[in-house]
Amino acid sequence: MSDLVKLTVDGIEVEVPPGASIMQACEAAGAEIPRFCYHERLSVAGNCRMCLVEVERSPKPVASCAMPVAPDMVVRTQSDLVKTAREGVMELMLINHPLDCPICDQGGECDLQDQAMGYGHDASRFSDTKRAVENKNMGPLVNTVMTRCIHCTRCVRFSTEVAGVPEIGAIGRGEDMEITTYLEASLDSELSGNVIDLCPVGALTSKPYAFTARPWELRKTETIDVMDAVGSNIRVDVRGREVMRILPRNHDGVNEEWLSDKSRFVWDGLNRQRLDRPYLRRDGKLVAASWDEALQAVSEQLAKGDVAALAGDLACVEGMFALKALMLQLGSPHLDCRPAHSVLGGNRANYIFNSSIAGIEEADALLLVGTNPRHEAAVLNARIRKQWRETQMPIATIGVPADLTYPVTHLGAGPDTLTALAKGKIEFLNVLKNASRPMIIVGEQALSREDGQAIFNLLVELAQDVGAVQDGWVGFNVLHLAASRVGGLDIGFVPADGGMARHDILNAAQKGTLKTLISLGDETISAASKACVIYIGSHGDAGAAVADIVLPAAAYTEKQALYVNTEGRVQMTECAALPPGDAREDWKIIRAISGRMAEALPFDSLQDLRQKLFEEVPHLSQIDVVSPAGLPDKGPAGSVTDVPFGVAIDDFFLSNAIARASVTMASCSQERLRRATSAQGTGTNG
């Protein structure tokens, strides 16, 4: 192309777009450029100078990350001048760096170690005393050894630019410079753990993981996160059968390379409060039993008829598919995977994030309705902030006011504001109409109320009116809270004709008009329930506490299973560790239950189950693909109330059974409560 810039790197001619850096040109030519401060998703700082290269006619080596290319430029990356310059930079870098490698948690994964071996000198000419820096308190997640800091400022730029919580900064200059938090307070961001990955040395490490394992001891498995509906790509590191840490994997379409703190640090909850054997309630107490006894008790209970089933937030597609098949065999239409009063279902475009998560970067105006994406999908919220930083797109919200890390216009609290907006009584309607690609994101909680259908219809009309639904662009998006939700809706885990929805099932259980309730990891059943509750799940949380029969199941890191994220992308978890004790995969438990009934379910293996699943729902066979869903449509007419939208998640860190079993998540929750209490006491919003 004629508008590309042509230059030569190490004798190789390359063409790059105008404005590209020399570093990018070198990478296009296949040359390896060391760096510490540079990161593809952060602004250029040019602090470390490790990326020096020689440019013809330049009087000195040039920092390749900060210098744009010019036509006919000649660059050398392997000359004696470059080698000497890099050795000098590395020597300066190591002047004050402590000899902590044997005890440093970064050991084996340290950029400084690797680059010192590849580009450093074999000896140092400095004999002065190394400086020492006091460690900083960054909360229960990030451990600090600031003497190791090399002042790359990646953490500062991440917290300011990506997380949108500018709590990390630098004080002092030169050798006296220190990275610290303001007032030495703990980090108040749902993405704070990402500074651990960004730190090229051992200055910022994981506090829960500290001194527990070395990277070469761990078995690494690439899988999917289920703490929210985003479906972030992760790597689970295991020693023996114990999960030791969780790290993000890069996926530009989903989470880029970021991960929320809950997804990253919840791993200790996978090892605590686990159900590892079946239990039966006898004389008011749950007592351990064998699988044979438990399955016999289940079959006897199901034989009484009048059965309903609920799926929880962490249920996989295979488990729900098997449970739905069992319910059909039992002749029961009463099943649900949605929150109480939810109207979601039917047309697939009515319940997915139609524009895709990456499509947020195409929007030029945004309306948030009944959602706080910072708590409901922290990584997706970072994507919204990214688009706002690049385009300054106008953003408005209807619901509970909240700090979303980017400026928003708060229009009102409930459906009455939405009605006024749709009628043109609020100026933001013109902002949406004038945008070429307007986007509406509605929270699941806003559609899980008695007037949910009327709100949904109003939103579809608004989307059509402002051009959020048009050829080539569907900007009507539902942001779900649970990893299981879209998969459950895809397979039809909703009431059949004449069946009861969740709120009716729970009411019937409480009144005693329902004999049996099967819970697939559901935690919403009341202790006042008079139905016999059969709980299939991994943790001894609220759901197991009210159960009469407990069947231990595998967690998401212990099985190969399908999950569908909020945008409708089908992804698969992998087995990173073995389930504890007698725990089994969900579908195997349900298949074993059916084996005690009159007729067993028609699949004996995971492959058989998936074959039937893909026959019924073909798009589920397309892994890592977002299938087009068409256009949303309205449902039965209704009227909205003046009840304002509420908060979907009371506590970001304690939103499911695995998180509530985590000591780390409990510490984070307590720290956030302490900060909130302190802020109220001082009259600030800190």
Long-range contacts (C-beta under 8 A, 24 or more apart in sequence): 5-69, 5-70, 5-71, 6-71, 6-72, 7-69, 7-70, 7-71, 7-72, 7-73, 7-74, 7-75, 8-72, 8-73, 8-74, 8-75, 9-75, 9-76, 9-77, 10-75, 10-76, 10-77, 10-78, 16-69, 18-68, 18-69, 19-68, 20-68, 20-69, 21-64, 21-65, 21-66, 21-67, 21-68, 21-69, 22-53, 22-55, 22-62, 22-64, 22-65, 22-67, 22-68, 22-69, 22-73, 22-75, 23-51, 23-64, 23-65, 24-69, 25-69, 25-75, 26-53, 26-64, 26-75, 26-77, 31-77, 31-78, 32-77, 33-64, 33-77, 34-86, 34-115, 34-118, 34-119, 35-65, 36-93, 36-111, 36-112, 36-115, 36-150, 36-152, 36-200, 37-65, 37-152, 37-153, 37-154, 38-65, 39-154, 39-157, 39-198, 41-162, 41-256, 41-257, 42-154, 42-157, 42-158, 42-161, 42-162, 42-198, 43-157, 43-161, 45-152, 45-153, 45-157, 47-151, 47-152, 47-153, 48-89, 48-93, 48-150, 48-152, 49-89, 50-86, 50-89, 50-90, 50-93, 50-115, 50-119, 52-82, 52-85, 52-86, 52-89, 53-77, 53-82, 54-79, 54-81, 54-82, 61-85, 83-119, 86-119, 87-119, 87-120, 87-121, 90-115, 90-116, 90-119, 90-120, 90-121, 91-120, 91-121, 91-124, 91-125, 91-126, 93-150, 94-120, 94-124, 95-124, 95-126, 95-128, 95-130, 96-130, 96-131, 96-147, 96-175, 97-130, 97-148, 97-150, 97-201, 98-130, 98-147, 98-148, 100-145, 100-148, 100-202, 103-211, 104-145, 104-148, 104-202, 104-205, 105-143, 105-202, 105-205, 105-206, 105-209, 105-210, 105-211, 106-199, 106-201, 106-202, 106-205, 107-202, 107-214, 108-214, 108-215, 108-216, 109-215, 110-200, 110-201, 110-202, 111-200, 111-201, 112-150, 112-200, 112-201, 131-175, 133-178, 136-179, 136-180, 136-181, 136-184, 137-181, 137-184, 137-185, 137-186, 138-168, 138-181, 138-186, 138-187, 138-192, 138-204, 139-186, 139-187, 139-192, 139-668, 139-671, 140-186, 140-207, 140-208, 140-664, 140-667, 140-668, 140-671, 141-187, 141-192, 141-193, 141-206, 141-207, 141-208, 141-261, 141-265, 141-664, 141-668, 142-187, 142-192, 142-193, 142-195, 142-196, 142-204, 142-205, 142-206, 142-207, 143-204, 143-205, 143-206, 143-207, 143-210, 144-203, 144-204, 145-202, 145-203, 145-205, 146-178, 146-179, 146-180, 146-203, 147-203, 148-201, 148-202, 148-203, 149-178, 149-179, 149-201, 149-203, 150-200, 150-201, 150-203, 151-177, 151-179, 152-199, 152-200, 153-179, 154-195, 154-198, 154-199, 154-200, 155-179, 155-195, 155-198, 155-199, 155-204, 158-194, 158-195, 158-198, 159-187, 159-189, 159-192, 159-195, 161-389, 162-191, 162-194, 162-258, 162-382, 162-385, 162-386, 163-189, 163-190, 163-191, 163-192, 163-194, 163-382, 163-405, 164-189, 164-382, 164-385, 164-405, 164-406, 165-189, 165-192, 165-405, 168-195, 179-203, 185-675, 185-686, 186-671, 186-675, 188-672, 188-675, 189-261, 190-260, 190-261, 190-262, 190-374, 190-375, 190-378, 190-381, 190-652, 191-258, 191-259, 191-260, 191-261, 191-378, 191-379, 191-382, 192-261, 193-259, 193-261, 193-264, 193-265, 194-248, 194-258, 194-259, 197-247, 197-248, 197-257, 206-245, 206-265, 208-265, 208-267, 208-268, 208-664, 209-244, 209-245, 212-244, 213-237, 213-239, 213-244, 213-245, 218-244, 218-245, 219-576, 221-557, 221-574, 221-575, 221-576, 222-249, 222-574, 223-556, 223-557, 223-572, 223-573, 223-574, 223-576, 224-556, 224-563, 224-571, 224-572, 224-573, 225-259, 225-263, 225-483, 226-314, 226-483, 226-484, 226-556, 226-563, 226-573, 227-260, 227-262, 227-263, 227-266, 227-483, 227-655, 227-656, 227-658, 227-659, 228-260, 228-262, 228-263, 228-376, 228-377, 228-378, 228-481, 228-482, 228-483, 229-376, 229-377, 229-479, 229-480, 229-481, 229-482, 229-483, 229-485, 229-486, 229-565, 229-566, 230-254, 230-255, 230-357, 230-377, 230-379, 230-380, 230-565, 230-566, 231-483, 231-563, 231-564, 231-565, 231-566, 231-569, 231-571, 232-258, 232-259, 232-260, 232-263, 232-379, 233-571, 234-259, 234-263, 236-267, 236-557, 236-576, 236-577, 238-557, 238-576, 238-577, 241-577, 241-578, 241-580, 242-271, 242-577, 243-267, 243-270, 243-271, 243-557, 243-576, 243-577, 252-358, 253-356, 253-357, 253-358, 253-569, 253-626, 254-357, 254-379, 254-565, 254-569, 255-379, 256-379, 256-382, 256-383, 258-379, 258-382, 259-379, 260-378, 260-379, 261-378, 261-653, 261-668, 262-378, 262-652, 262-653, 262-655, 262-659, 262-665, 265-662, 265-664, 265-665, 265-668, 266-658, 266-659, 266-662, 266-664, 266-665, 267-662, 268-662, 268-663, 268-664, 269-539, 269-658, 269-659, 269-660, 269-661, 269-662, 269-663, 269-664, 269-665, 270-555, 270-557, 270-577, 270-658, 270-661, 272-661, 272-662, 272-663, 273-539, 273-540, 273-541, 273-661, 274-538, 274-539, 274-540, 274-552, 274-555, 274-580, 274-581, 274-583, 274-661, 275-537, 275-538, 275-539, 275-540, 275-544, 275-550, 275-552, 275-553, 275-583, 276-552, 276-579, 276-580, 276-581, 276-582, 276-583, 277-552, 277-581, 277-582, 278-549, 278-550, 278-551, 278-552, 278-582, 279-544, 279-547, 279-549, 279-550, 280-548, 280-549, 280-550, 281-547, 281-548, 281-549, 286-544, 286-547, 286-550, 291-582, 291-592, 294-549, 294-550, 294-551, 295-592, 295-593, 295-595, 295-596, 296-596, 297-549, 298-534, 298-549, 298-551, 298-593, 298-596, 299-593, 299-596, 299-597, 301-515, 301-516, 301-532, 301-534, 301-549, 302-330, 302-516, 302-593, 302-597, 303-597, 304-515, 304-516, 305-330, 305-515, 306-332, 306-514, 306-515, 306-516, 307-332, 307-334, 307-515, 307-516, 307-517, 307-518, 308-332, 308-334, 308-335, 308-500, 308-505, 308-508, 308-509, 308-514, 308-516, 308-517, 308-518, 308-531, 309-334, 309-335, 309-336, 309-517, 309-518, 309-519, 309-520, 310-335, 310-336, 310-337, 310-502, 310-505, 310-517, 310-518, 310-519, 310-520, 310-522, 310-524, 310-525, 311-335, 311-336, 311-337, 311-484, 311-488, 311-493, 311-520, 311-521, 311-522, 312-482, 312-484, 312-519, 312-520, 312-521, 312-522, 312-523, 312-524, 312-537, 312-543, 312-657, 313-481, 313-482, 313-483, 313-484, 313-485, 313-521, 313-523, 313-656, 314-482, 314-483, 314-484, 314-521, 314-538, 314-555, 314-556, 314-656, 314-657, 314-658, 315-484, 315-488, 315-520, 315-521, 315-586, 316-484, 316-487, 316-556, 316-559, 316-561, 316-562, 316-563, 316-573, 316-586, 317-487, 317-488, 317-490, 317-491, 317-561, 317-562, 317-563, 317-564, 317-613, 317-620, 318-561, 318-562, 318-585, 318-586, 318-587, 318-606, 318-609, 318-610, 318-613, 319-520, 319-536, 319-553, 319-561, 319-585, 319-586, 319-587, 319-590, 320-484, 320-487, 320-488, 320-491, 320-493, 320-520, 321-491, 321-493, 321-587, 321-609, 321-612, 321-613, 322-586, 322-587, 322-590, 322-591, 322-601, 322-603, 322-609, 323-493, 323-518, 323-520, 323-586, 323-590, 324-491, 324-492, 324-493, 325-590, 325-594, 325-601, 326-518, 326-590, 326-593, 326-594, 326-601, 327-518, 329-594, 329-597, 329-599, 329-601, 330-597, 332-499, 333-495, 333-496, 333-497, 333-498, 333-499, 333-500, 334-495, 334-499, 334-500, 334-505, 334-514, 335-493, 335-494, 335-495, 335-496, 335-499, 336-493, 336-494, 336-495, 336-500, 336-501, 336-502, 336-505, 337-484, 337-485, 337-488, 337-489, 337-493, 337-494, 338-448, 338-485, 338-488, 338-489, 338-494, 338-501, 338-502, 339-444, 339-445, 339-448, 339-481, 339-502, 340-448, 340-501, 340-502, 340-503, 340-506, 340-524, 341-448, 341-449, 341-450, 341-452, 341-501, 341-502, 341-503, 342-444, 342-447, 342-448, 342-452, 342-501, 342-502, 343-447, 343-448, 343-452, 343-453, 343-456, 343-635, 344-444, 344-447, 344-478, 344-485, 344-489, 345-489, 345-494, 346-635, 347-629, 347-630, 347-632, 347-633, 348-489, 348-490, 348-568, 348-629, 348-630, 349-474, 349-476, 349-629, 349-630, 349-631, 349-632, 349-633, 350-456, 350-478, 350-632, 350-633, 350-635, 351-478, 351-480, 351-485, 351-486, 351-489, 352-477, 352-478, 352-486, 352-566, 352-567, 352-568, 352-629, 353-441, 353-477, 353-478, 353-479, 353-480, 353-566, 353-567, 353-568, 354-474, 354-475, 354-476, 354-477, 354-567, 354-629, 354-632, 355-439, 355-473, 355-474, 355-475, 355-477, 355-567, 356-567, 356-569, 356-626, 357-383, 357-565, 357-566, 357-567, 358-383, 359-439, 359-475, 360-384, 360-386, 360-387, 360-439, 361-386, 361-387, 361-390, 362-437, 362-473, 363-387, 363-393, 363-435, 363-437, 363-438, 363-439, 363-475, 364-391, 364-393, 364-435, 364-436, 364-437, 364-438, 365-393, 365-394, 365-395, 365-431, 365-432, 365-434, 365-435, 365-437, 365-438, 365-439, 366-393, 366-394, 366-395, 366-396, 366-438, 366-439, 366-440, 366-441, 367-395, 367-396, 367-397, 367-398, 367-421, 367-428, 367-432, 367-438, 367-439, 367-440, 367-441, 368-395, 368-396, 368-397, 368-398, 368-399, 368-404, 368-408, 368-441, 368-443, 369-397, 369-398, 369-399, 369-418, 369-440, 369-441, 369-442, 369-443, 369-446, 369-459, 369-645, 370-398, 370-399, 370-442, 370-443, 370-445, 370-446, 370-447, 370-455, 370-645, 370-648, 371-399, 371-441, 371-442, 371-443, 371-444, 371-445, 371-446, 371-479, 371-648, 372-399, 372-400, 372-402, 372-404, 372-443, 372-647, 372-648, 372-649, 373-404, 373-441, 373-479, 374-402, 374-403, 374-404, 374-405, 375-402, 375-648, 375-649, 375-652, 376-443, 376-444, 376-479, 376-481, 376-648, 376-649, 377-479, 377-566, 378-652, 380-479, 380-566, 381-405, 393-435, 394-428, 394-431, 396-428, 396-431, 398-645, 399-443, 399-446, 399-644, 399-645, 400-644, 400-645, 400-646, 400-647, 413-644, 413-645, 414-642, 414-643, 414-644, 414-645, 415-451, 415-454, 415-455, 415-458, 415-640, 415-641, 415-642, 415-643, 415-645, 416-640, 416-642, 418-455, 418-458, 418-459, 418-462, 418-640, 419-458, 419-640, 421-462, 422-458, 422-461, 422-462, 422-465, 429-466, 432-462, 432-466, 432-467, 432-468, 433-465, 433-466, 433-467, 435-466, 435-467, 436-467, 437-473, 437-475, 438-466, 438-467, 438-468, 438-475, 439-468, 439-475, 439-477, 440-468, 440-475, 440-476, 440-477, 441-477, 441-478, 441-479, 442-476, 442-477, 442-478, 442-479, 443-479, 443-481, 443-645, 443-648, 444-478, 444-479, 444-480, 444-481, 444-485, 444-648, 445-481, 445-645, 445-646, 445-647, 445-648, 446-645, 447-478, 449-643, 450-641, 451-638, 451-639, 451-640, 451-641, 451-643, 453-635, 453-636, 453-638, 454-637, 454-638, 454-639, 454-640, 455-640, 456-634, 456-635, 457-634, 457-635, 457-637, 457-638, 458-640, 460-632, 460-633, 460-634, 461-634, 463-632, 469-631, 469-632, 474-629, 474-631, 474-632, 476-632, 478-566, 479-566, 480-566, 481-648, 481-649, 481-655, 483-556, 483-563, 483-565, 484-563, 485-566, 486-564, 486-565, 486-566, 486-568, 487-562, 487-563, 487-564, 487-620, 490-564, 490-568, 490-617, 490-619, 490-620, 491-613, 491-616, 491-617, 491-620, 509-533, 519-543, 519-547, 520-586, 521-553, 521-586, 521-657, 523-656, 523-657, 536-586, 536-589, 536-590, 537-657, 538-579, 538-583, 538-657, 538-658, 539-657, 539-658, 539-660, 539-661, 541-657, 541-660, 541-661, 542-657, 543-657, 551-589, 552-579, 552-580, 552-581, 552-582, 552-583, 552-584, 553-579, 553-583, 553-584, 553-585, 553-586, 553-589, 554-579, 554-583, 554-584, 554-585, 554-586, 555-579, 555-658, 558-583, 558-585, 559-585, 559-586, 560-606, 561-585, 562-610, 562-620, 564-620, 567-626, 568-626, 568-627, 568-629, 569-624, 569-625, 569-626, 570-619, 570-620, 570-621, 570-622, 570-623, 570-624, 570-625, 571-623, 571-624, 572-623
